[in-house]
Amino acid sequence: MSPSLRIIYASTSGHTEFVVQTLVSALHDLAPDVPVDVRRAEEAAPDDLLRADALILASGTWNTGGQEGQLNPHMHALLLERAAGIDLAGKPMAFISLGDDRYYFTTRCTEHFLRFMREHGGTQLLPPLIILNEPYEQAGKIEAWAERLHRCILRSG
Ligand SMILES: Cc1cc2nc3c(=O)[nH]c(=O)nc-3n(C[C@H](O)[C@H](O)[C@H](O)COP(=O)(O)O)c2cc1C
């Protein structure tokens, strides 16, 4: 049976949502039999991080709490508050980070994802997909990452 994939994302102006939609479409073309469940961070419970065989988290970088370089507020609330006590038990994971080069702490939400994984016992499937500035002309980069992700999921399944 194909390993299942869950994507949980936070998106305020729609950039991360576009990246996730492009990824899902590319994965569907590569592997129509891989079940992909997509949900927004604000609608996710901590258990949702554990349900599929592999987990993708996606967020833009924000000034959550008044300081730049943070996770989107909805991803922050899920990972650092609601799921603060979770045991990821080796869960294979990968991350998608967005940001804008107008900010000093550019795309630094990546670090929060990696710390969350380390502190809660997750396993990284492949290096993060980092999208700088508007994603709309970057479909090729997203599709290339989808291919790598697909290969990694098959190996881990
Ligand atoms: C209030 C605010 C704070 C932001 N802070 C940062 C930041 O610290 N570092 C960064 O690289 N981008 C920062 N950004 C840019 C967003 O991460 C970027 O526009 C991203 O593509 C937004 O994704 P979304 O539309 O999915 O939420 C910020 C944007 C806003 C509106």
The ligand as an ORCA input file, in Angstrom:
! r2SCAN-3c Opt
* xyz 0 1
  C       3.578     41.254      9.267
  C       4.539     40.508      8.410
  C       5.734     40.062      8.932
  C       6.656     39.353      8.136
  N       7.848     38.975      8.662
  C       8.761     38.359      7.874
  C      10.056     38.001      8.379
  O      10.396     38.224      9.525
  N      10.923     37.359      7.541
  C      10.592     37.070      6.234
  O      11.426     36.492      5.533
  N       9.371     37.389      5.727
  C       8.457     38.030      6.517
  N       7.226     38.363      6.007
  C       6.908     37.998      4.600
  C       6.047     36.731      4.507
  O       6.658     35.622      5.140
  C       5.867     36.380      3.008
  O       5.164     37.419      2.370
  C       5.145     35.054      2.804
  O       5.216     34.723      1.428
  C       3.689     35.128      3.247
  O       3.092     33.881      3.065
  P       1.516     33.666      3.255
  O       0.818     34.584      2.265
  O       1.297     32.249      2.943
  O       1.182     33.999      4.676
  C       6.320     39.068      6.789
  C       5.100     39.518      6.265
  C       4.220     40.238      7.060
  C       2.931     40.741      6.451
*
